[in-house]
Amino acid sequence: MLKKEKSGGFDGSSNNWARVCDSCHSATCTVYCRADSAYLCAGCDSRIHAASLMASRHERVWVCEACERAPAAFLCKADAASLCASCDADIHSANPLARRHHRVPIMPIPGSHHFFFTHNIYTPTC
């Protein structure tokens, strides 16, 4: 499901459709849970993955900061941005300088449940 947003995309283009949370269907998703194949907002991620020890171990990654529709695959150090494979290719093929940006494969969010609370990302909207 996609949600119309007024914000611009990472590369300056307008991104009118951000994916909404698969659980609450209202908030914009921020993480992708690989085990559940689910896009979740911070509140639903916290609630769902705090339900059991097994669920708390699910690997989650950030959603692409450019398109807001796919799991992030790379972290661009120069842009400090998590990008999906498609956006990474588009952005970093734009010019010779961008091609030289140091990018690394994205790692799962460490201790996701704890991370959201300690970084004030958790917003109880669900």
C-alpha positions as CSV (number, residue, x, y, z in Angstrom):
1,M,0.0,0.0,0.0
2,L,1.3,3.5,-0.8
3,K,0.6,6.8,0.9
4,K,0.6,10.2,-0.8
5,E,3.2,12.5,0.7
6,K,4.2,16.1,0.1
7,S,8.0,15.6,0.7
8,G,10.6,15.6,-2.0
9,G,12.8,12.6,-2.8
10,F,16.4,12.2,-1.8
11,D,17.7,13.3,-5.3
12,G,15.5,16.4,-5.4
13,S,12.7,14.8,-7.4
14,S,9.2,14.7,-6.0
15,N,8.3,11.4,-4.4
16,N,4.5,11.5,-4.0
17,W,4.0,7.9,-2.9
18,A,5.7,6.5,0.2
19,R,4.8,3.0,1.4
20,V,2.7,2.9,4.5
21,C,3.0,0.4,7.3
22,D,1.7,-3.1,6.5
23,S,0.3,-3.4,10.1
24,C,-1.5,-0.1,10.9
25,H,-2.0,1.0,7.3
26,S,-1.6,4.7,8.3
27,A,1.9,5.7,9.3
28,T,4.8,5.8,6.7
29,C,7.0,2.7,7.1
30,T,10.6,3.1,8.3
31,V,11.8,-0.5,8.5
32,Y,11.5,-3.7,6.6
33,C,11.4,-7.0,8.5
34,R,12.9,-9.7,6.3
35,A,11.5,-12.6,8.3
36,D,7.9,-11.3,8.1
37,S,8.4,-9.7,4.6
38,A,6.7,-6.6,6.1
39,Y,7.2,-2.9,5.9
40,L,6.5,-1.4,9.4
41,C,6.4,2.0,11.1
42,A,8.5,2.4,14.2
43,G,5.5,1.9,16.5
44,C,4.3,-1.3,14.9
45,D,7.8,-2.6,14.6
46,S,8.4,-2.1,18.3
47,R,5.0,-3.6,19.3
48,I,5.2,-6.6,16.9
49,H,8.9,-7.5,17.6
50,A,8.6,-7.1,21.4
51,A,5.8,-9.7,21.5
52,S,8.2,-12.6,21.8
53,L,11.9,-13.4,22.1
54,M,11.8,-15.1,18.7
55,A,10.2,-12.1,17.0
56,S,12.7,-9.7,18.7
57,R,15.5,-11.5,16.8
58,H,14.1,-10.8,13.3
59,E,16.5,-8.9,11.1
60,R,15.2,-5.5,10.1
61,V,16.7,-2.9,7.8
62,W,15.8,0.7,7.1
63,V,13.6,1.6,4.2
64,C,15.3,3.4,1.3
65,E,15.5,7.1,2.1
66,A,15.2,8.1,-1.6
67,C,12.1,6.2,-2.8
68,E,10.7,5.2,0.6
69,R,9.3,2.0,-1.1
70,A,12.0,-0.7,-0.9
71,P,14.4,-2.2,1.7
72,A,17.7,-0.4,1.9
73,A,20.6,-2.4,0.4
74,F,23.5,0.1,0.7
75,L,24.7,2.8,3.0
76,C,26.3,5.7,1.2
77,K,28.9,7.2,3.6
78,A,29.2,10.5,1.6
79,D,25.4,11.1,1.5
80,A,24.8,9.4,4.9
81,A,21.8,7.7,3.3
82,S,20.4,4.2,3.2
83,L,19.5,3.3,-0.4
84,C,17.8,0.4,-2.2
85,A,19.7,-1.1,-5.0
86,S,17.7,0.7,-7.7
87,C,18.1,4.2,-6.1
88,D,21.8,3.5,-5.4
89,A,22.4,2.8,-9.0
90,D,20.4,5.8,-10.2
91,I,22.0,8.3,-7.8
92,H,25.6,7.0,-8.1
93,S,25.7,6.8,-11.9
94,A,24.7,10.4,-12.2
95,N,28.2,11.8,-12.4
96,P,31.9,10.8,-11.9
97,L,32.0,12.4,-8.4
98,A,28.9,10.4,-7.2
99,R,30.4,7.2,-8.6
100,R,33.4,7.6,-6.2
101,H,31.2,7.7,-3.1
102,H,32.1,5.0,-0.6
103,R,29.1,2.6,-0.2
104,V,28.8,-0.5,1.9
105,P,26.1,-3.2,2.1
106,I,23.5,-2.3,4.7
107,M,23.6,-4.2,8.0
108,P,20.5,-5.2,10.0
109,I,19.4,-2.6,12.5
110,P,21.2,-3.6,15.8
111,G,18.8,-4.4,18.6
112,S,15.9,-2.7,16.7
113,H,13.5,-2.7,19.7
114,H,16.0,-1.0,22.0
115,F,17.2,1.3,19.2
116,F,13.9,2.9,18.6
117,F,13.3,3.8,22.3
118,T,16.9,5.1,22.9
119,H,16.9,7.3,19.8
120,N,13.4,8.7,20.4
121,I,12.1,7.2,17.1
122,Y,9.3,5.4,18.8
123,T,6.0,7.2,18.4
124,P,3.0,5.3,19.8
125,T,0.6,5.9,16.9
126,C,-0.6,2.3,16.4
